[in-house]
C-alpha cells in the first residue's frame, strides 16, 4: 500500500461471520466461529490491512483458539504475529459501556476485567484506538461523563491508544455533535468516533461534520442502509447495516465531509446485517472490500 493510500479497516462484525450481536430470546454470541488465522489471511488477500476486534471475540481467540499458549499475554503475542504476518498493521478494539459510571459503582466494577484486558491488548497489539460509548442509554450528567471520559482516556494514554466516544441514538445525553464534543473536549487522548449509521439516524448533517477539526475525531465507521424503515432501532441496527453501495446513504458526501476536517486515519467498515451474516468468508470479505474501497479511491489522489 502506498503512503497516501487510505486504510480500510474491517470492523469486528465485518469479518466475524454468523454471529448474534444483540442479546435476546435467541441468545447472544459476539465471538466468531471462524478461526482468527483464517480471517486475517483472507482479509489480507482481498485488500484489508486493518482490523477491529470485539472484546468477546478477543477473549474467545485468547482463551480457546490460543489456549495452548498458557496465558493471555503469550496468546496476545501470538495474535500480534498473526496480524503482522498478514500485513495487518492497524488494530481497533471495542467495546466498553460502563465507563460512564463513577469509580466504585458496581456496574463499572463489573466491567473492570474487560477494561484491563483491552488495556493489555492495546499495549501488545499496538492498537490505534478503542471504541467506547453509552450504548445502554444511561441518563448521566454531562460533567460526570466528562470526568469519566477523561479518566479512561488517561488509562489508555499509557499504551498510546486513543479513545473514541461513539455517539448514537441510544445515548440519552447526546443528540448533536456539540453534545458529544462537550464530553470529550477535556481529554488529550480521545475524541469522537463517528459512525455514518448513527449520523444518519441522529439527523446530523454533513455540513456539521465539516466544521469539526481533525483533532476532534478519533475514528470513523461507515456502511450503507436506509434513511427510514418500519423496523425498531435495535432490529434495524443489527440487520440492515449493508455493504456500501447497496442502500441509500450518501456515503461519498460523508467521507468527503470527514476528509475536509483533515482526518487521515483508517476508514472503518462496519457491516452488520442478517443477509451479510449468511455469506461465506470469501464472498463476504470480497464484497465488503470492493463496496468500501470504491468510495475511498479518490482520496489517494488528494
Secondary structure, DSSP 4 states (H G I P E B T S, - for coil): --TTSPPEEE-TTTSS-S-B-S-STT--B-S-SS-HHHHHHHHHHHT--EEEEEHHHHHHIIIIITGGGSSHHHHHHHHHHHHHHTT--EEEEEEE-GGGSPTT-HHHHHTHHHHHHHHHHHHHTT-SEEEEE-TT-----HHHHHHHHHHHHHHHHTTT-EEEEE--TT-TT-SSHHHHHHHHTT-SSEEEEEEHHHHHHHT--HHHHHTS-GGGEEEEEE-B--S--SS-HHHHHHHEEBPTTSS---HHHHHHHHHHTT--S-EEE--EEHHHHTS-HHHHHHHHHHHHHTTTGGGGG-
